[in-house]
Amino acid sequence: MRRLELIAVEGLPEIELGDDLADLIGSRTNLMAGDRVVVAQKVVSKAEGRTRHLPARTPGAGALRVA
């Protein structure tokens, strides 16, 4: 029987544009052969600079309709 264990990576800083996620995660974990790493899209977007300051955005008609 396979076992699933979820472990959060502790000690990560606030992710910013240009951060090397692999290095940040790898330096704070002891990964072993067969381990899987799952990364939230939010931190990937932050490292890639794909964020928006929402107060500076104006919602379109479709977004207002859904809201």
C-alpha positions, 0 to 999 in steps of 0.5 A: 500500500502506498502512503501519502505524506504532505509536508509544507516547506518552512522558512520560505521568504515572501516570493518576489520577481526573479526568485529561484523557486527550485533553489529556495525549496531545495535548500529547505528540504531533504528530498529523496528519490521518488519524492514529488514536489507540488508548487502552488501556481501563486508562487510561480506567478509571483516569481515570474512577475505575473501579478497585478495590482487589483485596485489599479484595474477596472473590471470589465462588463463580464466580470461585473456580470459574474460578480 
